[in-house]
């Protein structure tokens, strides 16, 4: 079950980053719009939901082809801090 949850979270992250770049490319404003903040909040929720599964199974986040971790608990917690700061500004 953890693998499917993390796979779903990975797809959701991909969708969030696509929406983020598309929205930011259309304008050059420094402040985040309500739509930008909604994307950030969605990604925070997404990472928080996936984190327990990655903490429970350290194989999650490992990419076989390049033989490296694409994400782990440390990078996920760092991402939460960075995203949290975006919402504070």
N, C-alpha and C positions, 0 to 999 in steps of 0.2 A: 504494500500500500504506500509506503514511503517513497518508493521510486516513482510511482504514478503522480503523487502529490508534487514532488520536486520537478518532475518533467513538466507538469502543468504550470508550475510557478516559473519555470524557465521560459515557456512560451508566453506567459503573461508579461514577464520582464521584457521580452523582445517586443511585444506589442506596445508596452509603455514607452520604451526608448524610441521606437518608431514615431509614436504620437508626439513625444517630447521634441524630437529633432524637427519634425514637420511643423509644429507650432512655432518653434523658436526661429526657424528659417524664414518664416513669413514676416517676422518683424524683428526689430533689433532693440526692443525695449529692455532696459536693465531690470526693471521690477517684474516679478512673476505675476501673471494674470491669474484670475480665478481658475481658469482651465488648466494652467500650468500647475497650480497648487493641487488641483484635483488629481492630476497625473502623479505628482510626487506622493500624495497621500495614498493613492492606490498602490504605488510601488512599495511604500513602507509597510502597508498591510500585507502585501504579497511576500515580502522578505520575512516578516515576522511569522507568517503562517508556515513557510518552508523551513525556517531555522531549526525547529525542534527535530525535524526529520534528518537534517544534515548533522546535527549534534549526535543523534542516535546511531547514525551509520556513516562513518567517515569515507566510505567508498563513493558516496554521492558527491557530485562535483568533479570527479575524476574523468578526464577525457582520454580514452584509450589511444586514439591515433597519435596525438602529440606527446602522450605519456606525461601529462601534467594535470594539475588541478585547475579547472576553470573558475571555481569558487570553493570556498571552505567557510567554516564558522567565523574565522578571523576576518575574512574579506566581507562576509555578510554583515557582521557587526559594524565594520568600518563604513559600509554603505549606509546602514541605518543612521549612523552619526552624521554623515555628510548630508543625507536627505533631510534629516531633522533640522540641520542648520539652514537649509534652503527655506524651510517653512517658517523659521524664526525671523528671517530678514524681511 
